[in-house]
């Protein structure tokens, strides 16, 4: 039977939770906006209050490997503050076995930035620009095998899985869709995800017109499904974020060095 976070028995269990702690940091590695961390606290506290232990995983930024600037160690203090319990840190997602084994109920362990590992997104790194199709194919195949081991390792740390990272839920990453397969009867959404899904259902199924959708994000390509699905449900649509520049350039606008998906400009015009 599919479980949910309100009814699940966490007593004596270790829960691995995918959160979205992708928060902005200044040059001193200080958090400038902790909204996303605060949003996940009810889910995290639920596990602890019900007698479980927490293994927290998240990404931070868009690193192409291990980068000091994007280490999750910089946010540990704020997580401790908000949870009210000490928080331990695993510097390597793939080598946290001992720390996980030593984790007692009521304790918290944060894993290092998932995107330090190419296996999280499943995209090969370090390929030469002039790499042949055969080299690209071989790199993808090797990474796919490596990704399987990466996901299995993450799953081995816990008895149940919670996805509370709404911003990355649409991506088939190691820490979202792939790891969920390891917990057929012990996976659930957290309160952030639950709230977002209920809000979307309310707007799409029983809306009070007029309805205006505001859509942000960096890429048109990752939002096209949402945009097309909303066409028949909303009266107005406002597109913001980095993907605006693809629309502007497609219409002949000047965007300087702003982010743009040149291969999506025809799609942008079709959307308009």
DRENDO-1510 file (C-alpha; in Angstrom, 1 decimal, always signed):
<recs>
REC; n; res; u; v; w
REC; 1; UNK; +0.0; +0.0; +0.0 .
REC; 2; UNK; +1.3; +3.5; -0.9 .
REC; 3; UNK; +2.1; +5.4; +2.2 .
REC; 4; UNK; +1.9; +9.1; +3.0 .
REC; 5; UNK; +3.9; +11.2; +5.4 .
REC; 6; UNK; +1.0; +11.7; +7.8 .
REC; 7; UNK; +0.2; +8.0; +8.3 .
REC; 8; UNK; +3.6; +6.4; +7.8 .
REC; 9; UNK; +5.3; +4.8; +10.9 .
REC; 10; UNK; +8.8; +6.2; +11.1 .
REC; 11; UNK; +9.7; +4.7; +14.4 .
REC; 12; UNK; +13.0; +3.0; +14.3 .
REC; 13; UNK; +13.5; +3.8; +10.6 .
REC; 14; UNK; +16.0; +5.9; +8.7 .
REC; 15; UNK; +14.4; +8.1; +6.1 .
REC; 16; UNK; +16.3; +9.5; +3.2 .
REC; 17; UNK; +14.7; +12.8; +2.2 .
REC; 18; UNK; +15.3; +14.7; -1.1 .
REC; 19; UNK; +14.9; +18.4; -0.3 .
REC; 20; UNK; +15.6; +21.6; -2.2 .
REC; 21; UNK; +18.2; +23.4; -0.2 .
REC; 22; UNK; +19.4; +25.3; -3.4 .
REC; 23; UNK; +19.6; +28.6; -1.5 .
REC; 24; UNK; +21.6; +31.7; -2.5 .
REC; 25; UNK; +24.9; +32.3; -0.7 .
REC; 26; UNK; +27.0; +35.5; -0.6 .
REC; 27; UNK; +30.8; +35.7; -1.1 .
REC; 28; UNK; +31.2; +34.7; +2.6 .
REC; 29; UNK; +29.2; +31.6; +2.0 .
REC; 30; UNK; +26.3; +33.0; +4.1 .
REC; 31; UNK; +22.7; +32.2; +3.3 .
REC; 32; UNK; +20.9; +35.3; +2.0 .
REC; 33; UNK; +17.5; +33.7; +1.7 .
REC; 34; UNK; +16.6; +30.6; +3.7 .
REC; 35; UNK; +13.0; +30.3; +2.4 .
REC; 36; UNK; +13.6; +26.8; +0.9 .
REC; 37; UNK; +15.1; +25.5; +4.0 .
REC; 38; UNK; +12.3; +26.7; +6.2 .
REC; 39; UNK; +9.8; +25.2; +3.8 .
REC; 40; UNK; +11.2; +21.7; +4.3 .
REC; 41; UNK; +11.3; +21.9; +8.1 .
REC; 42; UNK; +7.8; +20.5; +8.8 .
REC; 43; UNK; +8.6; +17.4; +6.7 .
REC; 44; UNK; +11.9; +16.9; +8.5 .
REC; 45; UNK; +10.5; +17.4; +11.9 .
REC; 46; UNK; +7.7; +14.9; +11.2 .
REC; 47; UNK; +10.3; +12.1; +10.8 .
REC; 48; UNK; +12.1; +13.0; +14.0 .
REC; 49; UNK; +8.9; +13.5; +16.0 .
REC; 50; UNK; +7.7; +10.0; +14.9 .
REC; 51; UNK; +10.9; +8.4; +16.1 .
REC; 52; UNK; +12.9; +8.2; +12.9 .
REC; 53; UNK; +16.4; +9.3; +11.8 .
REC; 54; UNK; +17.0; +11.7; +8.9 .
REC; 55; UNK; +19.4; +11.4; +5.9 .
REC; 56; UNK; +19.0; +14.7; +4.0 .
REC; 57; UNK; +20.1; +15.1; +0.4 .
REC; 58; UNK; +20.0; +18.1; -1.9 .
REC; 59; UNK; +21.7; +19.9; -4.7 .
REC; 60; UNK; +23.1; +23.5; -4.5 .
REC; 61; UNK; +23.8; +25.5; -7.6 .
REC; 62; UNK; +25.1; +24.0; -10.9 .
REC; 63; UNK; +28.6; +22.8; -10.2 .
REC; 64; UNK; +30.5; +20.7; -12.8 .
REC; 65; UNK; +32.3; +18.8; -10.1 .
REC; 66; UNK; +33.4; +19.4; -6.5 .
REC; 67; UNK; +33.4; +23.1; -5.8 .
REC; 68; UNK; +33.9; +24.8; -2.4 .
REC; 69; UNK; +31.4; +27.5; -3.2 .
REC; 70; UNK; +28.6; +24.9; -3.6 .
REC; 71; UNK; +29.3; +22.7; -0.6 .
REC; 72; UNK; +26.3; +22.0; +1.5 .
REC; 73; UNK; +28.5; +22.3; +4.6 .
REC; 74; UNK; +27.8; +26.1; +4.4 .
REC; 75; UNK; +24.1; +25.6; +5.3 .
REC; 76; UNK; +24.5; +23.1; +8.2 .
REC; 77; UNK; +24.3; +25.8; +10.9 .
REC; 78; UNK; +21.0; +27.1; +9.6 .
REC; 79; UNK; +19.5; +23.6; +9.3 .
REC; 80; UNK; +20.6; +22.9; +12.9 .
REC; 81; UNK; +19.0; +26.1; +14.1 .
REC; 82; UNK; +15.7; +25.4; +12.5 .
REC; 83; UNK; +15.5; +21.7; +13.4 .
REC; 84; UNK; +16.8; +22.3; +17.0 .
REC; 85; UNK; +19.1; +19.3; +16.9 .
REC; 86; UNK; +22.8; +18.8; +15.9 .
REC; 87; UNK; +23.3; +18.0; +12.2 .
REC; 88; UNK; +26.1; +15.7; +11.0 .
REC; 89; UNK; +27.7; +16.0; +7.6 .
REC; 90; UNK; +28.9; +13.4; +5.1 .
REC; 91; UNK; +31.6; +14.8; +2.8 .
REC; 92; UNK; +31.1; +12.0; +0.2 .
REC; 93; UNK; +27.6; +10.8; -0.8 .
REC; 94; UNK; +29.0; +7.5; -1.8 .
REC; 95; UNK; +31.1; +6.8; +1.3 .
REC; 96; UNK; +28.7; +7.5; +4.1 .
REC; 97; UNK; +28.1; +3.9; +5.1 .
REC; 98; UNK; +29.8; +4.2; +8.5 .
REC; 99; UNK; +28.1; +7.5; +9.4 .
REC; 100; UNK; +24.7; +6.1; +8.4 .
REC; 101; UNK; +25.3; +2.9; +10.4 .
REC; 102; UNK; +26.1; +5.0; +13.5 .
REC; 103; UNK; +23.1; +7.3; +13.0 .
REC; 104; UNK; +20.7; +6.9; +16.0 .
REC; 105; UNK; +17.0; +7.6; +15.9 .
REC; 106; UNK; +16.4; +11.3; +16.3 .
REC; 107; UNK; +19.7; +12.2; +14.6 .
REC; 108; UNK; +20.3; +14.0; +11.3 .
REC; 109; UNK; +22.9; +13.5; +8.6 .
REC; 110; UNK; +23.2; +15.8; +5.6 .
REC; 111; UNK; +24.9; +14.4; +2.5 .
REC; 112; UNK; +27.2; +16.5; +0.3 .
REC; 113; UNK; +25.9; +18.3; -2.8 .
REC; 114; UNK; +24.4; +15.7; -5.1 .
REC; 115; UNK; +25.5; +17.6; -8.2 .
REC; 116; UNK; +29.1; +17.1; -7.3 .
REC; 117; UNK; +28.5; +13.7; -9.0 .
REC; 118; UNK; +27.7; +13.4; -12.7 .
REC; 119; UNK; +25.6; +10.4; -11.7 .
REC; 120; UNK; +22.9; +12.6; -10.2 .
REC; 121; UNK; +21.9; +14.2; -13.5 .
REC; 122; UNK; +23.2; +11.4; -15.7 .
REC; 123; UNK; +25.1; +13.8; -18.0 .
REC; 124; UNK; +28.7; +12.9; -18.9 .
REC; 125; UNK; +31.4; +15.4; -17.9 .
REC; 126; UNK; +34.8; +16.2; -19.2 .
REC; 127; UNK; +34.1; +15.2; -22.8 .
REC; 128; UNK; +36.3; +17.1; -25.4 .
REC; 129; UNK; +34.4; +19.4; -27.6 .
REC; 130; UNK; +35.6; +17.5; -30.6 .
REC; 131; UNK; +34.6; +14.1; -29.1 .
REC; 132; UNK; +33.3; +11.7; -31.7 .
REC; 133; UNK; +29.8; +10.2; -31.6 .
REC; 134; UNK; +31.4; +6.9; -30.6 .
REC; 135; UNK; +33.2; +8.5; -27.7 .
REC; 136; UNK; +30.0; +10.3; -26.6 .
REC; 137; UNK; +28.1; +7.0; -26.8 .
REC; 138; UNK; +30.7; +5.2; -24.7 .
REC; 139; UNK; +30.8; +7.9; -22.1 .
REC; 140; UNK; +27.0; +7.8; -21.7 .
REC; 141; UNK; +27.0; +4.0; -21.4 .
REC; 142; UNK; +29.7; +4.1; -18.7 .
REC; 143; UNK; +27.9; +6.8; -16.8 .
REC; 144; UNK; +24.6; +4.9; -17.0 .
REC; 145; UNK; +26.3; +1.9; -15.2 .
REC; 146; UNK; +27.9; +4.2; -12.7 .
REC; 147; UNK; +24.6; +5.9; -12.1 .
REC; 148; UNK; +23.0; +2.6; -11.2 .
REC; 149; UNK; +25.6; +2.0; -8.5 .
REC; 150; UNK; +25.2; +5.6; -7.2 .
REC; 151; UNK; +21.4; +5.2; -6.9 .
REC; 152; UNK; +21.8; +1.8; -5.2 .
REC; 153; UNK; +24.2; +3.3; -2.7 .
REC; 154; UNK; +21.9; +6.2; -1.8 .
REC; 155; UNK; +19.0; +3.8; -1.4 .
REC; 156; UNK; +21.0; +1.4; +0.8 .
REC; 157; UNK; +21.2; +4.1; +3.5 .
REC; 158; UNK; +17.5; +4.1; +4.3 .
REC; 159; UNK; +14.3; +2.2; +5.1 .
REC; 160; UNK; +12.1; +4.8; +3.3 .
REC; 161; UNK; +12.2; +7.6; +0.9 .
REC; 162; UNK; +10.6; +11.1; +0.9 .
REC; 163; UNK; +10.6; +13.5; -2.0 .
REC; 164; UNK; +10.0; +17.0; -0.9 .
REC; 165; UNK; +11.9; +18.8; -3.6 .
REC; 166; UNK; +9.2; +20.3; -5.9 .
REC; 167; UNK; +11.6; +22.3; -8.0 .
REC; 168; UNK; +13.4; +19.1; -9.2 .
REC; 169; UNK; +10.6; +16.6; -9.1 .
REC; 170; UNK; +10.1; +16.8; -12.9 .
REC; 171; UNK; +13.6; +15.6; -13.6 .
REC; 172; UNK; +14.5; +11.9; -13.8 .
REC; 173; UNK; +17.6; +12.3; -11.6 .
REC; 174; UNK; +19.2; +9.8; -9.3 .
REC; 175; UNK; +17.8; +11.3; -6.2 .
REC; 176; UNK; +14.2; +11.7; -7.5 .
REC; 177; UNK; +12.7; +9.2; -10.0 .
REC; 178; UNK; +15.5; +6.6; -9.9 .
REC; 179; UNK; +15.9; +6.1; -6.1 .
REC; 180; UNK; +12.1; +6.0; -5.7 .
REC; 181; UNK; +12.1; +2.6; -7.5 .
REC; 182; UNK; +14.0; +1.1; -4.6 .
REC; 183; UNK; +11.1; +1.8; -2.2 .
REC; 184; UNK; +8.0; +0.4; -3.8 .
REC; 185; UNK; +6.0; +0.4; -0.6 .
REC; 186; UNK; +8.0; +2.9; +1.5 .
REC; 187; UNK; +8.0; +6.1; -0.5 .
REC; 188; UNK; +6.0; +9.3; -0.2 .
REC; 189; UNK; +5.9; +13.0; -0.8 .
REC; 190; UNK; +6.8; +15.5; +1.9 .
REC; 191; UNK; +4.6; +18.5; +2.9 .
REC; 192; UNK; +6.1; +20.9; +0.4 .
REC; 193; UNK; +5.3; +18.5; -2.5 .
REC; 194; UNK; +1.9; +17.7; -1.0 .
REC; 195; UNK; +1.0; +21.4; -0.8 .
REC; 196; UNK; +2.1; +22.2; -4.3 .
REC; 197; UNK; +0.2; +19.3; -5.8 .
REC; 198; UNK; -3.0; +20.3; -4.0 .
REC; 199; UNK; -2.6; +23.9; -5.2 .
REC; 200; UNK; -2.1; +22.7; -8.8 .
REC; 201; UNK; -5.1; +20.4; -8.6 .
REC; 202; UNK; -7.2; +23.2; -7.2 .
REC; 203; UNK; -6.2; +25.6; -10.1 .
REC; 204; UNK; -6.5; +23.0; -12.8 .
REC; 205; UNK; -9.7; +21.2; -11.7 .
REC; 206; UNK; -11.8; +23.8; -9.8 .
REC; 207; UNK; -10.4; +27.2; -10.8 .
REC; 208; UNK; -12.0; +30.5; -10.0 .
REC; 209; UNK; -11.6; +32.5; -13.3 .
REC; 210; UNK; -9.8; +34.5; -14.4 .
REC; 211; UNK; -6.7; +32.5; -13.7 .
REC; 212; UNK; -3.2; +33.8; -14.3 .
REC; 213; UNK; -0.2; +31.4; -14.4 .
REC; 214; UNK; +3.3; +32.8; -13.7 .
REC; 215; UNK; +6.0; +30.5; -14.9 .
REC; 216; UNK; +9.7; +31.0; -14.2 .
REC; 217; UNK; +12.9; +28.9; -14.7 .
REC; 218; UNK; +16.0; +29.0; -16.8 .
REC; 219; UNK; +15.0; +26.8; -19.7 .
REC; 220; UNK; +12.0; +26.7; -22.1 .
REC; 221; UNK; +12.9; +23.0; -22.9 .
REC; 222; UNK; +12.3; +21.9; -19.3 .
REC; 223; UNK; +9.0; +23.8; -18.9 .
REC; 224; UNK; +7.3; +23.1; -22.3 .
REC; 225; UNK; +5.2; +20.3; -20.9 .
REC; 226; UNK; +3.9; +22.6; -18.1 .
REC; 227; UNK; +3.3; +25.5; -20.5 .
REC; 228; UNK; +1.3; +23.4; -23.0 .
REC; 229; UNK; -0.7; +21.7; -20.2 .
REC; 230; UNK; -1.7; +25.1; -18.8 .
REC; 231; UNK; -2.9; +26.6; -22.1 .
REC; 232; UNK; -6.5; +25.3; -21.7 .
REC; 233; UNK; -6.6; +25.9; -18.0 .
REC; 234; UNK; -5.6; +29.5; -17.6 .
REC; 235; UNK; -6.8; +32.8; -19.0 .
REC; 236; UNK; -3.4; +34.6; -18.8 .
REC; 237; UNK; +0.2; +33.4; -18.8 .
REC; 238; UNK; +3.2; +35.4; -17.6 .
REC; 239; UNK; +6.6; +33.9; -18.5 .
REC; 240; UNK; +9.5; +35.1; -16.4 .
REC; 241; UNK; +13.0; +33.9; -15.4 .
REC; 242; UNK; +15.9; +33.1; -17.6 .
REC; 243; UNK; +13.7; +31.5; -20.3 .
REC; 244; UNK; +12.3; +35.0; -21.2 .
REC; 245; UNK; +15.4; +35.7; -23.2 .
REC; 246; UNK; +14.7; +32.8; -25.6 .
REC; 247; UNK; +11.3; +34.4; -26.3 .
REC; 248; UNK; +12.8; +37.9; -26.7 .
REC; 249; UNK; +15.5; +36.7; -29.1 .
REC; 250; UNK; +13.0; +34.7; -31.1 .
REC; 251; UNK; +11.0; +37.9; -31.6 .
REC; 252; UNK; +14.1; +39.7; -32.8 .
REC; 253; UNK; +15.0; +41.3; -29.5 .
REC; 254; UNK; +18.6; +42.0; -28.3 .
REC; 255; UNK; +19.5; +40.0; -25.2 .
REC; 256; UNK; +23.3; +40.6; -24.9 .
REC; 257; UNK; +24.9; +37.7; -23.1 .
REC; 258; UNK; +21.7; +36.6; -21.3 .
REC; 259; UNK; +20.8; +32.9; -21.1 .
REC; 260; UNK; +19.2; +31.6; -24.3 .
REC; 261; UNK; +18.3; +28.3; -25.9 .
REC; 262; UNK; +18.9; +29.0; -29.6 .
REC; 263; UNK; +17.5; +25.6; -30.5 .
REC; 264; UNK; +14.2; +26.4; -28.8 .
REC; 265; UNK; +13.4; +29.7; -30.6 .
REC; 266; UNK; +11.0; +28.1; -33.0 .
REC; 267; UNK; +9.2; +26.4; -30.1 .
REC; 268; UNK; +9.0; +29.8; -28.3 .
REC; 269; UNK; +7.4; +31.4; -31.4 .
REC; 270; UNK; +4.9; +28.5; -31.6 .
REC; 271; UNK; +4.0; +29.0; -27.9 .
REC; 272; UNK; +3.4; +32.7; -28.5 .
</recs>
